[in-house]
Amino acid sequence: MGTTLDERIGLILNSLSGATEKEFDSLSASGFKQLLKTLEEHFPTMPAVLKEAFELEPTEIIDTEKLRSLSITPHDILYLLSNDEVKEVRDSIGLSKRGNPRFAILESFANATDKLIENYDALARRDVNALRDAGVEVLEADLGIKFEEVTKAILEVLELNIDEDLRKDLNTTKDKADIVISLSDNDIIIGEAKTCKNGDFAKYSTTSRQVKAYVTRAENQGKRVAQVLIIAPSFSEDFIESAEMDTEVNISLLEAHGLKLILDAYKSKRNPSFAPKLLTKGGLLKAELIAKNI
């Protein structure tokens, strides 16, 4: 392919660039994070190995957001390990010994995220028993962070630009937004993922103080917050009314089962199209209507 040297070089570079995207697509942000955590449990020196292999500063904190920003994929990390080390990980997590062990590991973490997505509403409602019945083992203390991670994974499938670099820049020790969606160079949506065990989510005063702090910080850095999106299993009537009447910030509310409905509709279409503006209507979003318009 290619008749000149420049054309052949171009083809190789395009192929490598596309391969990186496919490798990142093989795992969600949640799956990538769980993979790295598992490898660090097996090999405590993993952060040092990564720093040496990819020539990172010794003082840098290694996390998946940093790795993604440097285009270091899950495949890259697994191929740092010897074949024997990879087989050790495969065996320890109870995977079949058939086939390529690296691919088997990647597939297992992808499947774990898929299970959480399929049981998204139970995760939102912190229903540990329902999750366990579905074959999903999550510690109750981890339910909140898992819900946040799986919400990001769903939004990524909808092809929204989850901007982890910007989120890290905006967050402080005190103020930490769950999700930042970049709409353009300057326009963003700030998202909050809230679990609730019993009844409807009703903590409007606390939540509004949180999101307003995030909005102020973002605006101080030259960003325009097009919308605040709060995702929870369900909302109390008082919460919905307070959000609709709030004059300081534009807030959209989306129920967890509604986001799953939108995802299912998106995945069922041959050529789906999901516009981020559908999340900026304000008030309690009508997921059924959004799903019909994908």
Backbone torsions as a table, in degrees:
resi	resn	phi	psi	omega
1	MET	NA	139.5	-178.1
2	GLY	86.8	134.8	-177.7
3	THR	-100.1	-18.9	178.8
4	THR	-120.1	164.9	179.3
5	LEU	-61.1	-42.4	179.9
6	ASP	-61.6	-40.6	179.6
7	GLU	-64.8	-40.4	-179.2
8	ARG	-68.4	-39.1	175.8
9	ILE	-61.7	-43.7	179.3
10	GLY	-60.1	-41.3	179.2
11	LEU	-64.0	-41.6	179.1
12	ILE	-63.8	-45.6	-178.8
13	LEU	-63.6	-42.3	178.8
14	ASN	-63.7	-38.4	178.9
15	SER	-64.5	-43.6	179.3
16	LEU	-65.3	-40.6	179.4
17	SER	-62.7	-44.7	178.5
18	GLY	-65.0	-34.8	179.8
19	ALA	-63.9	-39.1	178.7
20	THR	-61.3	-44.6	179.3
21	GLU	-61.5	-42.9	179.6
22	LYS	-64.0	-37.5	179.9
23	GLU	-66.4	-38.7	176.7
24	PHE	-68.6	-36.7	-179.2
25	ASP	-67.3	-19.5	-177.4
26	SER	-67.4	-24.0	177.4
27	LEU	-132.7	140.4	172.5
28	SER	-72.4	171.0	176.7
29	ALA	-58.5	-39.0	178.7
30	SER	-65.6	-44.0	179.4
31	GLY	-64.1	-40.1	178.7
32	PHE	-62.7	-43.7	-179.1
33	LYS	-63.4	-41.2	-179.8
34	GLN	-68.9	-36.7	177.0
35	LEU	-61.7	-47.8	-179.3
36	LEU	-62.4	-40.9	178.7
37	LYS	-61.5	-42.9	-179.9
38	THR	-64.2	-43.1	179.8
39	LEU	-65.1	-37.7	178.8
40	GLU	-68.2	-30.9	176.5
41	GLU	-67.9	-37.4	179.1
42	HIS	-77.5	-37.3	-176.4
43	PHE	-129.7	89.0	-177.7
44	PRO	-55.6	-22.5	-179.8
45	THR	-85.8	6.8	-175.7
46	MET	-55.3	-45.3	178.3
47	PRO	-57.7	-41.4	179.2
48	ALA	-66.3	-38.1	178.0
49	VAL	-62.7	-43.9	-180.0
50	LEU	-63.7	-43.3	-180.0
51	LYS	-61.8	-41.5	-179.9
52	GLU	-70.0	-45.4	-175.8
53	ALA	-65.0	-38.6	-175.6
54	PHE	-106.7	13.5	173.6
55	GLU	55.5	49.5	177.6
56	LEU	-93.2	159.0	179.0
57	GLU	-65.2	139.0	-178.8
58	PRO	-57.4	-28.8	-176.3
59	THR	-88.5	-6.3	-177.4
60	GLU	-68.5	143.5	175.1
61	ILE	-86.4	126.2	-178.5
62	ILE	-92.1	116.5	171.9
63	ASP	-142.8	172.7	-173.9
64	THR	-67.0	-31.8	177.8
65	GLU	-63.3	-41.9	177.9
66	LYS	-64.5	-43.9	-178.4
67	LEU	-63.8	-42.9	179.2
68	ARG	-63.1	-39.6	-179.6
69	SER	-64.2	-24.5	178.8
70	LEU	-97.9	8.9	-179.4
71	SER	60.2	32.5	174.8
72	ILE	-94.5	112.5	-170.8
73	THR	-93.5	167.2	174.0
74	PRO	-56.5	-36.9	177.4
75	HIS	-60.8	-44.5	-179.5
76	ASP	-56.2	-42.4	-176.6
77	ILE	-68.8	-44.3	-178.9
78	LEU	-65.3	-31.0	-179.9
79	TYR	-81.0	-2.7	169.4
80	LEU	-76.6	-23.8	-178.1
81	LEU	-84.3	148.4	175.4
82	SER	-70.6	164.3	178.4
83	ASN	-59.4	-39.8	179.2
84	ASP	-65.2	-40.5	179.2
85	GLU	-65.3	-41.1	179.2
86	VAL	-64.1	-41.7	179.0
87	LYS	-64.7	-34.2	177.3
88	GLU	-62.5	-44.2	177.8
89	VAL	-64.2	-46.8	-179.9
90	ARG	-55.6	-47.1	-178.0
91	ASP	-67.4	-36.5	-175.9
92	SER	-68.7	-26.3	179.4
93	ILE	-102.0	13.2	169.3
94	GLY	72.5	35.4	-179.2
95	LEU	-93.0	159.1	178.4
96	SER	-62.9	146.0	179.7
97	LYS	-86.2	2.1	178.9
98	ARG	-84.8	146.4	174.9
99	GLY	80.3	-173.8	-178.6
100	ASN	-71.0	119.1	-175.3
101	PRO	-63.9	-34.0	179.0
102	ARG	-65.9	-43.8	178.2
103	PHE	-65.6	-36.0	178.5
104	ALA	-63.3	-41.0	178.4
105	ILE	-64.5	-46.9	179.5
106	LEU	-60.0	-43.6	-178.8
107	GLU	-64.2	-37.1	-178.9
108	SER	-65.1	-38.9	179.1
109	PHE	-74.7	-31.8	174.6
110	ALA	-65.4	-42.6	179.8
111	ASN	-65.4	-35.7	178.9
112	ALA	-62.3	-41.7	177.6
113	THR	-66.9	-40.5	179.0
114	ASP	-60.3	-38.7	178.9
115	LYS	-64.4	-40.5	178.5
116	LEU	-65.6	-38.7	178.3
117	ILE	-64.2	-43.6	-179.9
118	GLU	-62.4	-27.9	-179.3
119	ASN	-111.6	35.7	-173.7
120	TYR	-60.7	-41.6	-177.8
121	ASP	-66.3	-40.5	177.3
122	ALA	-64.2	-37.4	176.8
123	LEU	-63.4	-43.5	179.6
124	ALA	-61.3	-36.8	-177.8
125	ARG	-89.5	7.5	177.9
126	ARG	55.5	37.8	-178.3
127	ASP	-88.9	85.8	-176.5
128	VAL	-62.0	-37.7	-178.4
129	ASN	-65.5	-43.0	178.9
130	ALA	-65.2	-38.6	177.6
131	LEU	-64.8	-43.3	-179.7
132	ARG	-64.0	-40.1	178.2
133	ASP	-62.6	-29.0	179.7
134	ALA	-86.9	2.9	179.1
135	GLY	84.4	20.4	-179.6
136	VAL	-109.9	117.8	179.4
137	GLU	-102.9	111.8	178.3
138	VAL	-135.6	130.6	175.8
139	LEU	-66.3	142.7	-178.2
140	GLU	-58.7	-34.7	-180.0
141	ALA	-66.3	-20.6	-177.5
142	ASP	-97.3	-0.7	-173.5
143	LEU	-61.7	-41.0	-178.4
144	GLY	-62.6	-48.6	-178.6
145	ILE	-68.9	-34.4	177.1
146	LYS	-65.2	-40.3	178.6
147	PHE	-62.6	-42.0	177.1
148	GLU	-61.3	-46.5	-177.4
149	GLU	-65.5	-42.5	-178.4
150	VAL	-70.4	-34.4	175.1
151	THR	-60.0	-43.7	176.6
152	LYS	-61.8	-40.9	180.0
153	ALA	-61.3	-40.8	179.0
154	ILE	-65.7	-44.9	180.0
155	LEU	-64.2	-33.0	176.0
156	GLU	-65.6	-39.6	177.4
157	VAL	-62.4	-34.2	177.4
158	LEU	-76.2	4.9	175.9
159	GLU	65.6	31.7	171.9
160	LEU	-85.7	149.9	-176.1
161	ASN	-87.0	91.9	177.4
162	ILE	-77.4	110.5	-170.5
163	ASP	-99.3	89.0	-178.3
164	GLU	-70.5	-33.8	178.9
165	ASP	-63.1	-46.1	179.3
166	LEU	-66.6	-40.2	178.6
167	ARG	-58.9	-41.8	179.8
168	LYS	-65.4	-37.4	178.6
169	ASP	-66.7	-37.1	-176.6
170	LEU	-78.9	-30.7	-174.7
171	ASN	-74.4	147.1	173.6
172	THR	-123.5	177.9	177.2
173	THR	-59.5	-33.9	-176.9
174	LYS	-89.1	-45.2	-174.9
175	ASP	-107.4	114.8	-177.2
176	LYS	-133.0	101.7	176.6
177	ALA	-70.7	147.3	179.6
178	ASP	-76.6	-43.8	-170.8
179	ILE	-139.3	137.9	170.4
180	VAL	-127.0	123.1	177.4
181	ILE	-109.3	120.5	178.2
182	SER	-87.7	124.8	177.0
183	LEU	-94.7	-30.1	178.5
184	SER	-158.8	-167.9	179.7
185	ASP	-60.9	-32.4	-174.3
186	ASN	-118.7	-20.9	-175.1
187	ASP	-95.6	134.0	-178.9
188	ILE	-139.0	161.2	167.1
189	ILE	-114.6	131.5	175.7
190	ILE	-101.2	127.4	-176.8
191	GLY	-115.7	147.3	174.2
192	GLU	-127.8	131.2	178.9
193	ALA	-109.6	115.8	-173.6
194	LYS	-118.6	125.0	172.8
195	THR	-91.1	157.5	179.5
196	CYS	-153.3	123.5	-172.0
197	LYS	-81.1	-45.6	-175.3
198	ASN	-125.4	119.9	177.2
199	GLY	79.5	-163.1	-177.3
200	ASP	-86.0	152.4	175.5
201	PHE	-71.2	127.2	-170.5
202	ALA	-133.2	6.4	-173.2
203	LYS	-87.5	69.0	-174.4
204	TYR	-71.3	-43.6	-175.4
205	SER	-61.4	-44.1	179.2
206	THR	-65.6	-46.4	-177.6
207	THR	-66.0	-41.8	-178.4
208	SER	-65.5	-35.6	176.4
209	ARG	-63.8	-40.9	178.7
210	GLN	-60.1	-55.4	-172.9
211	VAL	-67.4	-32.4	178.8
212	LYS	-68.0	-33.1	175.1
213	ALA	-65.9	-40.9	178.5
214	TYR	-64.1	-43.2	-179.1
215	VAL	-61.7	-45.6	-179.8
216	THR	-59.6	-44.4	-179.6
217	ARG	-64.4	-41.9	179.6
218	ALA	-63.7	-43.4	-179.7
219	GLU	-66.9	-33.3	176.7
220	ASN	-66.4	-20.0	177.6
221	GLN	-100.3	16.4	174.2
222	GLY	84.6	13.5	178.7
223	LYS	-97.4	148.5	174.5
224	ARG	-105.2	120.1	-179.3
225	VAL	-86.8	102.7	-177.8
226	ALA	-67.7	-32.7	-177.8
227	GLN	-164.6	152.1	166.6
228	VAL	-105.6	129.6	-179.1
229	LEU	-115.4	121.7	177.9
230	ILE	-112.7	125.6	-178.6
231	ILE	-115.1	126.5	-179.1
232	ALA	-150.2	167.1	179.9
233	PRO	-60.1	-40.8	175.4
234	SER	-167.1	166.1	-175.9
235	PHE	-125.8	145.4	175.4
236	SER	-71.6	158.0	178.8
237	GLU	-59.4	-40.3	179.1
238	ASP	-62.5	-39.9	179.8
239	PHE	-63.5	-45.5	-179.2
240	ILE	-62.4	-45.1	-179.3
241	GLU	-64.6	-42.6	-179.9
242	SER	-63.3	-40.0	179.1
243	ALA	-65.6	-41.3	-179.2
244	GLU	-68.6	-29.8	-177.0
245	MET	-92.9	-6.4	-177.6
246	ASP	-68.8	121.6	-177.3
247	THR	-95.5	-6.2	-176.1
248	GLU	-89.0	-25.5	-175.7
249	VAL	-151.3	146.2	178.2
250	ASN	-86.3	120.5	-175.2
251	ILE	-122.3	129.8	170.8
252	SER	-109.6	143.1	178.5
253	LEU	-117.0	135.6	179.9
254	LEU	-136.8	124.6	179.0
255	GLU	-77.4	147.2	-174.4
256	ALA	-58.2	-44.6	-179.5
257	HIS	-65.6	-26.1	176.8
258	GLY	-70.0	-41.2	177.0
259	LEU	-64.2	-39.0	177.6
260	LYS	-65.2	-37.1	177.3
261	LEU	-62.8	-42.8	177.8
262	ILE	-62.9	-43.8	178.8
263	LEU	-60.4	-46.2	-179.2
264	ASP	-61.6	-40.5	178.6
265	ALA	-65.4	-40.2	179.9
266	TYR	-63.0	-44.4	-177.3
267	LYS	-71.7	-21.2	-178.5
268	SER	-82.9	-14.4	-176.8
269	LYS	-87.4	145.8	178.0
270	ARG	-71.6	-43.8	178.5
271	ASN	-128.1	73.9	-175.6
272	PRO	-71.3	152.8	176.6
273	SER	-141.2	118.2	-179.9
274	PHE	-120.9	116.8	-179.2
275	ALA	-92.9	127.8	178.7
276	PRO	-56.5	-25.1	-179.7
277	LYS	-61.8	-21.1	177.6
278	LEU	-63.3	-19.2	179.7
279	LEU	-92.3	-0.1	-173.0
280	THR	-110.3	19.9	-177.0
281	LYS	-76.0	-21.9	-179.4
282	GLY	87.5	153.2	-179.6
283	GLY	70.6	-162.7	179.9
284	LEU	-77.8	115.7	-176.3
285	LEU	-73.0	143.7	179.0
286	LYS	-92.3	94.0	-174.3
287	ALA	-62.0	-37.2	-179.2
288	GLU	-61.6	-41.0	179.9
289	LEU	-69.0	-40.4	178.1
290	ILE	-62.4	-44.0	-178.9
291	ALA	-60.9	-36.9	180.0
292	LYS	-68.1	-25.7	-174.0
293	ASN	-97.7	9.0	178.8
294	ILE	-77.3	NA	NA
